């Protein structure tokens, strides 16, 4: 992410506030996720996120829903790696946790 990259929250959400750069985006994500379950603290250097994605196939029109998990590795307060998993147990294991 560029040092001056800008993320603007939707009108009516976080006052439509603008967040600048990696630190600003981290502030947005922190505030956005503080009232939700689904992020698992895996120590000082990892977080596991649980997500659900929806979409509609362009050709088929079929609705698709997928649950997935991302293990975020952090070093020196910076995101250094993201690993995606379709299985919760595998994600937790990769983060050094158990079900």
Buried (B, 14 or more C-beta within 10 A) or exposed (E): EEEEEEBEBEEEEBEEEEBBBBEBBBBBBEEEEEEEEEBBEBEEEBBBBBEEEEEEEEEEEEEEEEEBBBBBBBEEEEEEEEBEBEEBEEBBBBBEBEE
